Amino acid sequence: MITNYIKIAWKVLLRHPFYTFITLFGISLTLTVLMVVTSFLDHLFGTHYPEVNRDRSLYIGTVLQQDSTRTSTSSGPATFGFLTKHAKSLKSAERVTILSNFSFSNTYVNGKKIKLNTKYTDADFWYVTGFQFLEGKPYNESNIKNGDHVAVITDALRDQYFEKDAGSVVGKNIEIENIHYRVIGVVKGSPPTRVYTYSDVYFPYTAPKSNYESKGMRGRYTAIILAKSAADFPEIQAEFNNHISSISKEEIQDGQKFSILIVRADKYFDHFLNTFARDETQIILFYSVVVLVLVMFMGLPAINLVNVNVSRILERASEIGVRKAFGAPSKALLWQFIIENVFITFIGGAFALILSYLVIKMINSSGWIAYADLTINFSVFVISIGVCLLFGLLSGVLPAFRMSKLKIVDALKG
């Protein structure tokens, strides 16, 4: 029986190519855009190279100081010393790394200037992240303690700075801002959208111009706390909050009028959100806007799908009348339209999957985002198909149910 219904659905699709095109276009376009947007969001917030431990990491990125009335605010990254004292000492964490926000430097090759993003880190950075070393190895505590002028560079910088057929570059020197560094390792680069791991060059924090000895609370450093598992987050956050609550008022005031200090150890998305929405009202507003955009985005194609399905079913009133005249029960008619809608939705989903794959492949290979690694999120794809299927069923079943209840004479007149 189901096979027959699918055959009928196929014949109906071929009989009304305009309705078929509108329906499939709406479903395919909606799902394709949704998949590409979701893929980009997953690229931004998901657990991917080189932040392969993001799902069990907490981020300390902002020190927020306020006066007692919360009208005057000062915020920014922390100093290396502040994070060493309050984050490195966490006993409930598996490992903690401290790294600078990326800065900028220049190097020259044959008189041509190359602009570089640079980052200063401790040795734990290479444990907390998951960089793939193409050559050499990371610097270690010994290099840091000795103040060695060593650097880890990306494969992109290696190809720019050194001759491509010169063999391994480990042990060779690279001159950056008139300082010579020995290349100790080469890694596959990180996309610039992963701001805490993206750089062209990585230095030990004891290298020149790191400013790691700056005093006070505000500086240029961030900490990533690696937990043994995500289940340890509450314990780590509680321990870190105890550290922050023990800071004296004199240290919080920092010679100014501040009396409130807010420093959080958050999961990546929460950390990102708190950077732009610092109170509950702003967070609620953010989620409200997101929900509104999603409703509008899914609602317009859904309305189009409803209208097309209603028109398609009403136009087939005489067909329903004939089938009822030959003894077809209302239940059989209803199932026919349900299967037709499911069939059409899955055809649209198949087109959307192919289009999404092609668009994502184009983005990854275009060079718009260096080292882009967008992928199709099949969980979201399944949910999206389900949403379209729900709208398709509602828009098809309700009119079909009404038509299946019509008297034979009225249906034939239709």
N, C-alpha and C positions, 0 to 999 in steps of 0.2 A: 504493500500500500504506500509506504513512504517513497519507494522508488517511483511509483506512478505520480505522486504529488510533485517530486523533483522534476520529472519529465514535463509535467504541466507548467511548472514554474519557469522552466527553461523556454518552453514554447511562448509563454506570456512575455518573457523578456525580449525574445526575438520579434514578437508581434508589435511591441510598442517601444521601439528603439529610443525615442525621445525621453519617455519616462524612465527607461532603463539607464540612459546616460545621466540624467539629472540625479537619480538615486545613487548610482555608483560613484558619480563625481563627488557628491556631498559626503558620502561615507569615506571614500578614499582620501579626499583632501583633508577632512577633519582628522582622521587617524594619522595621516602622514605628518601634518604640522604638529599634532600632539606628540608623536613619537620623536620628532627631531628636537622639539623644545625639551621634552623629558630627557632625551639623551644628553643634551647640553647641560641640563641641571644636574644629571648624574655625573657628568664630567666635572662639574664644579664642586659638588658636595659628596660624591661617592668615594669609596675606598679604591684608589687606583695608584698605579706606579707614579712616583716613588713613595707616596704616602700609603703604603700597603697596610699599615697598622692604624689607619685613621679611625676604624670602628672600635678600637680600644685605646684611643688617645684623648687626652684633655688638653686644652690650649689656654695659656695665660698670655694674653696679648695687650691688655689695656689696664693702665693704672688711672683710676678716676678719683679726683679730689674735688670736694664741694664744701661750700660754707654751710653754716647751720641752717640757713633758710633755703638751701639748694637753688639759689638764684645765680651763684657764681660757680663756674665749673672749669676745671682744667684736666685734660686727659692726654694720654699718649702711651707709647711703649715703656717698658721698665728698664732699669739699669741692670747690668750683668750682676752686680753685687747684690741687688735686691732679690733677684731670682735665685741666685746661689744660696742665699740665706733662707728664703722662704719656700722655694720649690725643690731645689736639689736635696734638701734635707728630709724630704717626705719619706717616711719609712714604709708606707703602704703601697708605694709605687714600685714597679719593676725597674724602670729606668727613667731618667729625666734628662732632656737635652736643652741647652740654651743656645739660641742662634740669633743673629742680627737680622733686622729687616734689610732687604737688599739695598745696596747703595750702588754708586756708579763710578767707574774708572775708565781710563783710556789706555790702549796699547797701540803700537805702530808696527806695521809690516811693510817693508819697502817704501816707507814714507807715507803709507796709507793708514789713516786712523781707524781703529776699531773700537766702538763703544761697548763697554762691558758692564754687565750686572755682577756685582760681587757680594759675597756673603761670608760672615765670620761665624764659626761654630766651634763647639767643643767636640771631643772625640765620640761622645755618646750619640751625636747626630747620625752617625753611620749605622748605629745599632737600631735606633728608633725608626729611621727611614729604611727603605729597601732599594737603594740605588744599585743598578747593575754596573759593575766595574768591567769595562772593556779592556783596560790595561792597568797594571799596577795594583795599588791598594790604598786605603784611606790613611790619613795621618792619625797618630795615636797619642796617648798621654805623654809619652817620652818626647815626641816632636813638640808638643805644646809646652811642656816643662822647660825644654831647652831653647824655646823661642826660635825654632828652625824656620827658615823662610822656605816653606814648602806650600804646594797648592794642588788641589784636585780640579781638573778642568773638564768641560763637556766635550763630547765628540765633535760638536759643531765648531767650537773654538779651536780644537786640535786641527780640524781640516782648514780653518781660516789662517791659523798662525804658522803651522808647520807644513812642509812639503808633503804631499799625500803619499809619495813613494819612498819616504825617508825611514820607514819602519817604525818601531816602537818609539814613542816620545818620552817614556818614563826615564827620568834622570836628566832630561834636557832642561834648559833654562827658558823661562818666559819673562820678559820685562814688562812690568805694569807700573805706571806712574814712577818711572825711573828706579824701580826696585826690582832686583832679580830674584825670581822664585824658582825653585827646583820642582818640576812636575813629578808628583809622586803617584798620581793615578788619573785615569780617564774614565768618566762615567757616561752612560746614556743620559741625555738631558731630560729635564722636567718641563712640562708645559708651563707657560707663564701664568696660566689661570690658577696654578697651585703656588700661591705667593710665598708660603713658608719653606718651600724646597726649591723654587726656581732661582737659578743663577747661571752665569757662565763660568765663574770661578769661585771656589770655596777655599777659604783660608782658616788656619787655626786662629782662635780668638786672641792669641798673643802676638799676632802679626801686626805690623805698623798700621796706624789709622783705624784700629778697631774701637778705640775709646772704651775698652772693657773696664778700665779702672775709674770710670766716672762715679762720683758719689751721689747720694740721694736716692730717690725712688724712680724718677723719670729719666729714661734714656732712649735706647734704640734696640732693645732686645726683647725676645719672646721666648717662652718656654713651652715645650711639648712634653706632657707627662704620659708615659706609656704604662698602662695597667696590665696586670696579668690576664685579666678578662674584663669585659664591660660590667660585670657584676660587682667589680671593685670600685666603680666610680663613686658611689655614695660615701664609702669609707675614705677615699682619697680626698674628695671635696670637703668632707667634714674636717679632716686633718689640716688641709690647707686653710680653711676658714678659721680654724683655731690659731694658726700662725698669724693670719692677718689681724685677727681680733686682739692679739697680744702686742701689736705695735703701739708705741706710746703716742700720746697726743702731740708731743713736741716734734716727733718725727713726721707725723701726718701733716702738721701745719707747715713744716718745711720753711719756716721763716715768714710765712704768709698767714692769711686769715682762714685757711681751710681747717675744718674739724671733722669731716667725714671722708673716709677712704673706702672705695669699692674696688676690689680686685677679685675676679672670678676665675675658676678653673672649669671651663665649659667644653662640651662636645663641639665639634667643628661648626655645625650649623647654628647651634645656640650662640657660639662665640661670634659668628658672622652676623647673626641677627642683632645681638646686643651691641655690636659696633655701631649700628645705624638706628636702633630703637632702644633707647636707654631706660624707658619706663614701661609700665604695663599698658598704658593707654596707647603708646606708639606701637607696641607689639600687636595689640588687638586690631588697630587700624591696618597694620601690615597684612595680617591674616584675612581681614575683611576685604581688602583690595584684591588679594589673591583669589579668594572664593568668588568675588564678583566677576573677575576676569575669566575664571574657569566656567562659571555659569553662562556668561555671555558667549564664550568660545564654543562650548558644547551646545548651548541653547539654540543658536541661530541655525546650525545644520539640522538640529533635531526638529525644529519647526518646519524646515523645508522638507524633511523626511516625512513628517506627519501629513503635510499637505499633499505630497506626491502619492503617498499610500492611500489616503482617503479618496483622491481623485481616481486612482487606479482601481480601487475596489468598487466605488459607486458606478464606474463605467462598465463594470462587469455584472451589473444587476440582472440583466437578461440571462447571462450564463448561469447565475445562481438559480433563477427561476426555472430554467430548463432542467437543471440537475435535481431540483426539488420535485419537479413534475415526474421525474423518473424514479423517485423514491429515495433520493439521497437525504440522510438525516442531517439535522443541524450540526451535530457534533462532527460529522465527517467534513462538512463545509468549513467549519471553524478550524479544524486541524489542517486543512489544505492551505488556508491563508497563513497560519502560523509557520508551517514548513516553508512556504514561499518566502516569507520575511526573513527567516533564519538563513535560507539559501542565499538570498540577495546580500544579506549582511556579511556573510562569510566570503562571498566573491569580492565585495568591496574591501574587506579586511586583507584578502590576498593581494589585491592591487596595492593597498596601502603599505603592506610589508615590503613589497618589491620596491616601491617608490622611496620608502624610508631608508632602505639599504643603499640605494643609489645616491640619495642626497647625503647621507652620512659618510659614505665612501668618498664623495666629491669633497666634502668639507675636510676630511682627514688628509686628503692628498693635495689640497689646494695651497697649503702653506699659510692660510689665514691665521691659524693658531699653531705655533711651533710645537712639534711632538704631539699633535692632537690625537686622541685615542677614543673618540666617541664610539659608542656601541649601542645596539638596539637593546632596550630594556624590555625583555619579554613579559615580565610581570605587569608592567604598565600596558603593554600591548594587549594582553589578555583582558585586563580590566577595561580598557578602552573598547575592545570588541564587545564586552559585556554591556557597557553603557549604550553603545549604538544598537545592540540587539534589544535592549530593554525599550528604547525609544521606538525601534522598529516594530516590536511586538505590540506596544501600547497603541501606536498609530495604525497598526494593521488589524489587530484583534478586535478592538472596540467597534470600528465600523463593520468588520466582518461579522461580529456577533449580532449586530443590529440587522444586517442584511440576511443572515441565516434564519432570523426569526420572522422575516417578512412572509406574508402569504404569497402563494404561487402567482396569483393574478397580479398582485402589486409588483412583485419582482419582475414579472414579464413586461409589465408596463414601463418599468424603469429602464 
